[in-house]
Amino acid sequence: MATDGTASAPDLRVLQPDEWDEWYDNLLRAFGGAVESAEERGLWRELSAYDRFLGVWDEGACVGTAGAFPFRVTVPGGAAVPAAGITAVSVAATHRRRGLLTSMMRRQLDDVRAWGEPLAVLTASEPDIYGRFGYAAASFQIGAEIDTARVRLSVPAGTDDVRVRYAPPAEVLQACEAVYARLVPRRPGMLLRQPGWERLGLLDSESARGGASPLQCVVAERGGEVVGYARYRVRPGWGPSGHDGTVELGELAGLDGAADAALWRFLFGLDLTTTLRVQGRPADEAWQYQVSDIRRCLPRVRDALYVRLVDVGAALTARTYQCPVDVVFAVEDDFCPWNEGRWRLTGDAKGASCERTSDAADLALSVRELAAAYLGGVSLAPLAAAGRVRELRPGALAEAAVAFGGAVAPWLPHGF
């Protein structure tokens, strides 16, 4: 309370290490109160970047949380660009509609700009919240429940040259991480794994299994070299006609099509199972074109990584473009007004430059549309058809839409 007896304003401040437990408890409660294992809680505590995490305190109690991991995200062209990984955003149910979320978003983006990071990224539990702060879905992912009893998998030449063997997950962690690291530059939206983050894939508390087996792992090898891996669990099941177990894929990565196919073929053929459940896979992954019946795979698409351009010029300069482009954008950005105005983008597959200009605009749009198209997974053309991009110079839309595209779909490999 204030000295005059009135309620004091909530205090938004950088998180201190001795405040973390209360901060984290408040976060868990805001997301439903699920209990985490000591191992998982301990890992998140180790990964927390305290000087980049915020808490809101009201009369000594934590009522708001937000954080920003120091990430590097792959963009078209292969560069790993500094990005703030926005995470742990919550407001206590007792403090809704008081402007706390807006104040945390304001502070975060000001901080990200001061840190010199041109991007902010997040995964959204409620997507409609973040649009007003300039975030847009820039990558998507595929989930599926594949009827492996009835769906056949065709594999490319060279698959039989790949050996698949069981391995304890922790013992082959370094080899698996080496595979992951080689894949990062190849696909936009992937996260350059910082020390400690590799342990996320090994979390295996009994409470999180939901009746499935402990975590299992296989590695794919060619000529003695590890060229891929898969981590999964098996959920046993028996029905009136016999076994109907489910394979639950956690992670799969291969350095080439044959390595990928060898791992998928292994998962399709596991004894006593009839379903392969996958989630969070790349939207253009090859298995979708190798199955005999895509309908029996029940594919579904959902949003994944949300992107926010904190510095339009630096962000657009950091990536490459699949054909030559020279276009002037008139950008609207109410929440980060330093991005407002006209920007001239020139570039190609070798590099780019994006600078402020007084030249006439070719396309008018908000920072959200630029964010959606940034990783190459969303075309500017349908955004224009939706009324969110205005073409001011004939031909500019097609030029920019093709240039912003990419050969592969962007993909977020894991949450944060």
Secondary structure as UniProt FT lines:
FT   TURN            3..4
FT   STRAND          11..14
FT   HELIX           17..19
FT   HELIX           20..30
FT   TURN            31..32
FT   HELIX           38..47
FT   HELIX           50..52
FT   STRAND          54..58
FT   TURN            59..60
FT   STRAND          61..74
FT   TURN            76..77
FT   STRAND          80..91
FT   HELIX           93..95
FT   TURN            96..97
FT   HELIX           100..115
FT   STRAND          119..122
FT   HELIX           127..129
FT   HELIX           131..133
FT   STRAND          136..137
FT   STRAND          140..147
FT   TURN            148..150
FT   TURN            157..158
FT   HELIX           159..161
FT   STRAND          163..166
FT   TURN            169..172
FT   HELIX           173..183
FT   HELIX           184..186
FT   TURN            188..189
FT   TURN            195..196
FT   HELIX           197..202
FT   HELIX           206..209
FT   TURN            210..211
FT   STRAND          216..222
FT   TURN            223..224
FT   STRAND          225..235
FT   STRAND          238..239
FT   TURN            240..241
FT   STRAND          242..243
FT   STRAND          245..254
FT   HELIX           257..268
FT   TURN            271..272
FT   STRAND          273..282
FT   TURN            283..284
FT   HELIX           286..289
FT   HELIX           294..297
FT   STRAND          300..303
FT   STRAND          306..309
FT   HELIX           312..318
FT   STRAND          325..332
FT   HELIX           337..339
FT   STRAND          341..348
FT   TURN            349..350
FT   STRAND          351..356
FT   STRAND          363..366
FT   HELIX           367..373
FT   TURN            374..375
FT   HELIX           380..385
FT   TURN            386..387
FT   STRAND          389..391
FT   TURN            394..395
FT   HELIX           396..404
//
